[in-house]
Amino acid sequence: MNGDILFLDCPQLLQCLSGVGSNGVSVMEGDSVTLHTHVETNKQEKIKWYFNNLRVAQISGDLSKICTDVQCNEGTERFRDRLKLDHQTGSLTITITTTEDSGEYKLQILSSKSVSEKIFSVTVHDVPGAEIDKTKTKSVKVGESVTLYPGGLKKPKDLLIWYFNGSRLAEITGDQSQICTDDQCKERFRDRLKLDHQTGSLTITDTRTEDSGVYELKIITNSSSIRRQFVISIISEKSLSGTDTNWSVYLLAVGLLLVVCID
């Protein structure tokens, strides 16, 4: 229970567990999904929601919290502004869903005499036909900046997520944004990523050769999902000069071979 201590007025713990069950829910990316408790809350009950064993929301008395833990609130902010909690029933709604929201959601209802749990297995599917919209390639020299543009107009409620070689880099939700939520990303692109809130474009400054790779943008709305890929190649001066040297050596070798053949 993530460190919470619960004292139950029961002779046996198993007798206090009730209503344990599971449900499977499937939605398309960009849709909203509501996980229903099918109960009416009162001040004596505490309702907790977990996502893959991470507590993300709870109601206790008249108070409610969304994203209660450090992993959900600070740094990653996994569900930034996309969770809604019904104060009357305790039902949880995830808005503008992404495929990364797929997983196990656990509902836990605690009272003075019992604990009931329900498991929801949520699967968020890609929108049919949302194939990658053209792969663009760009090449820049080391130290230069490169900007990746989404193309088209960004709408206020769109969710934009940028990835680098499959790892999340940045996202924009409404008028809020976050860059590099995990330590590896922060170390990798330390203060070198810039997001434009109006266009959704991503700029990498002071580029390095290890910044080369596949950058992907996922744009999710309430009705569609679009993906765009960018293949970025960061070229160093050393590699350029090395290429020229290799060609010189190759041409010299061909020349010597011709001389030998003529002789």
Secondary structure, DSSP 8 states (H G I E B T S, - for coil): -TT------SS-HHHHEEEEEEEEEEEETT--EEE---S---TT-EEEEEETTEEEEEEETTEEEES-SHHHHSSS-TTTTTEEE-TTT--EEE-S--GGG-EEEEEEEE-SS-EEEEEEEEEEE--TT--EEEEEEEEEETT--EEE---S---TT-EEEEEETTEEEEEEETTEEEE--SHHHHHHTTT-EEE-TTT--EEE-S--GGG-EEEEEEEE-SS-EEEEEEEEEEE-HHHHHHHHHHHHHHHHHHHHHHHHHH-
